[in-house]
Amino acid sequence: MNNNLQEPKYKKTFEGIESLSLGISMVVAVIIGVAIGIGLKTLTGLTWTLWIGVFLGIASAINNVYRAYKKQLREFDEIAKERGLID
């Protein structure tokens, strides 16, 4: 039996952990953004500065998703090249 074709023992576990870390990073990005907004509101006394932090947190979460997407796309391209599906 060819062991080279078998999946590594913990591959699915690591994929699950990576997906979980993306979800956690999204939540943390929004929480940090809100904290920045609250800090700006406290420093300036202007209510609308809270929304600056909220938007920064949301933008950071979207950026995290985009980076994870690009990473997955590179990995899929490498697998496709290894199997001869693309040039």
C-alpha atoms as a printed R data frame, in Angstrom:
   type eleno elety resid chain resno       x      y       z
1  ATOM     1    CA   MET     A     1   0.000  0.000   0.000
2  ATOM     2    CA   ASN     A     2   1.321  3.444  -0.956
3  ATOM     3    CA   ASN     A     3   1.543  5.663   2.146
4  ATOM     4    CA   ASN     A     4   2.289  8.775   0.069
5  ATOM     5    CA   LEU     A     5  -1.351  9.030  -1.013
6  ATOM     6    CA   GLN     A     6  -2.793  8.872   2.501
7  ATOM     7    CA   GLU     A     7  -3.814 12.085   4.228
8  ATOM     8    CA   PRO     A     8  -1.789 13.143   7.227
9  ATOM     9    CA   LYS     A     9  -3.359 11.935  10.471
10 ATOM    10    CA   TYR     A    10  -4.296 15.368  11.844
11 ATOM    11    CA   LYS     A    11  -4.946 17.258   8.595
12 ATOM    12    CA   LYS     A    12  -8.682 17.774   9.225
13 ATOM    13    CA   THR     A    13  -7.996 18.909  12.779
14 ATOM    14    CA   PHE     A    14  -5.577 21.574  11.572
15 ATOM    15    CA   GLU     A    15  -8.021 22.716   8.880
16 ATOM    16    CA   GLY     A    16 -10.716 23.062  11.555
17 ATOM    17    CA   ILE     A    17  -8.406 25.029  13.812
18 ATOM    18    CA   GLU     A    18  -7.522 27.349  10.939
19 ATOM    19    CA   SER     A    19 -11.209 27.981  10.224
20 ATOM    20    CA   LEU     A    20 -11.880 28.608  13.902
21 ATOM    21    CA   SER     A    21  -9.005 31.062  14.098
22 ATOM    22    CA   LEU     A    22 -10.520 33.054  11.217
23 ATOM    23    CA   GLY     A    23 -13.807 33.367  13.088
24 ATOM    24    CA   ILE     A    24 -12.063 34.387  16.278
25 ATOM    25    CA   SER     A    25  -9.909 36.956  14.466
26 ATOM    26    CA   MET     A    26 -13.024 38.527  12.955
27 ATOM    27    CA   VAL     A    27 -14.685 38.908  16.359
28 ATOM    28    CA   VAL     A    28 -11.507 40.223  17.971
29 ATOM    29    CA   ALA     A    29 -11.009 42.762  15.158
30 ATOM    30    CA   VAL     A    30 -14.493 44.182  15.678
31 ATOM    31    CA   ILE     A    31 -14.081 44.239  19.470
32 ATOM    32    CA   ILE     A    32 -10.755 46.079  19.182
33 ATOM    33    CA   GLY     A    33 -12.342 48.533  16.737
34 ATOM    34    CA   VAL     A    34 -15.190 49.228  19.149
35 ATOM    35    CA   ALA     A    35 -12.680 49.695  21.979
36 ATOM    36    CA   ILE     A    36 -10.780 52.214  19.848
37 ATOM    37    CA   GLY     A    37 -14.065 53.985  19.122
38 ATOM    38    CA   ILE     A    38 -14.956 54.145  22.794
39 ATOM    39    CA   GLY     A    39 -11.482 55.482  23.542
40 ATOM    40    CA   LEU     A    40 -11.860 58.165  20.869
41 ATOM    41    CA   LYS     A    41 -15.294 59.089  22.214
42 ATOM    42    CA   THR     A    42 -13.890 59.379  25.737
43 ATOM    43    CA   LEU     A    43 -10.919 61.481  24.607
44 ATOM    44    CA   THR     A    44 -12.815 63.821  22.306
45 ATOM    45    CA   GLY     A    45 -16.288 63.829  23.832
46 ATOM    46    CA   LEU     A    46 -17.767 63.465  20.350
47 ATOM    47    CA   THR     A    47 -20.247 60.625  19.911
48 ATOM    48    CA   TRP     A    48 -19.603 60.150  16.202
49 ATOM    49    CA   THR     A    49 -15.961 59.180  16.833
50 ATOM    50    CA   LEU     A    50 -17.228 55.865  18.232
51 ATOM    51    CA   TRP     A    51 -18.278 54.974  14.696
52 ATOM    52    CA   ILE     A    52 -14.746 55.515  13.402
53 ATOM    53    CA   GLY     A    53 -13.581 52.663  15.616
54 ATOM    54    CA   VAL     A    54 -16.536 50.468  14.651
55 ATOM    55    CA   PHE     A    55 -15.814 50.959  10.949
56 ATOM    56    CA   LEU     A    56 -12.097 50.290  11.492
57 ATOM    57    CA   GLY     A    57 -12.945 47.031  13.267
58 ATOM    58    CA   ILE     A    58 -15.318 45.919  10.528
59 ATOM    59    CA   ALA     A    59 -12.780 46.831   7.833
60 ATOM    60    CA   SER     A    60 -10.123 44.841   9.652
61 ATOM    61    CA   ALA     A    61 -12.440 41.815   9.889
62 ATOM    62    CA   ILE     A    62 -13.164 42.030   6.150
63 ATOM    63    CA   ASN     A    63  -9.420 42.265   5.486
64 ATOM    64    CA   ASN     A    64  -8.858 39.101   7.556
65 ATOM    65    CA   VAL     A    65 -11.420 37.225   5.467
66 ATOM    66    CA   TYR     A    66  -9.851 38.476   2.241
67 ATOM    67    CA   ARG     A    67  -6.359 37.395   3.320
68 ATOM    68    CA   ALA     A    68  -7.657 33.944   4.304
69 ATOM    69    CA   TYR     A    69  -9.392 33.677   0.919
70 ATOM    70    CA   LYS     A    70  -6.189 34.557  -0.944
71 ATOM    71    CA   LYS     A    71  -4.240 32.007   1.128
72 ATOM    72    CA   GLN     A    72  -6.752 29.272   0.329
73 ATOM    73    CA   LEU     A    73  -6.704 30.208  -3.347
74 ATOM    74    CA   ARG     A    74  -2.895 29.865  -3.444
75 ATOM    75    CA   GLU     A    75  -3.108 26.462  -1.745
76 ATOM    76    CA   PHE     A    76  -5.758 25.238  -4.192
77 ATOM    77    CA   ASP     A    77  -3.665 26.461  -7.132
78 ATOM    78    CA   GLU     A    78  -0.638 24.547  -5.798
79 ATOM    79    CA   ILE     A    79  -2.697 21.372  -5.457
80 ATOM    80    CA   ALA     A    80  -4.095 21.807  -8.965
81 ATOM    81    CA   LYS     A    81  -0.575 22.286 -10.374
82 ATOM    82    CA   GLU     A    82   0.665 19.184  -8.569
83 ATOM    83    CA   ARG     A    83  -2.138 17.139 -10.118
84 ATOM    84    CA   GLY     A    84  -1.623 18.633 -13.549
85 ATOM    85    CA   LEU     A    85  -5.048 20.286 -13.719
86 ATOM    86    CA   ILE     A    86  -3.641 23.731 -14.549
87 ATOM    87    CA   ASP     A    87  -0.393 24.995 -16.042
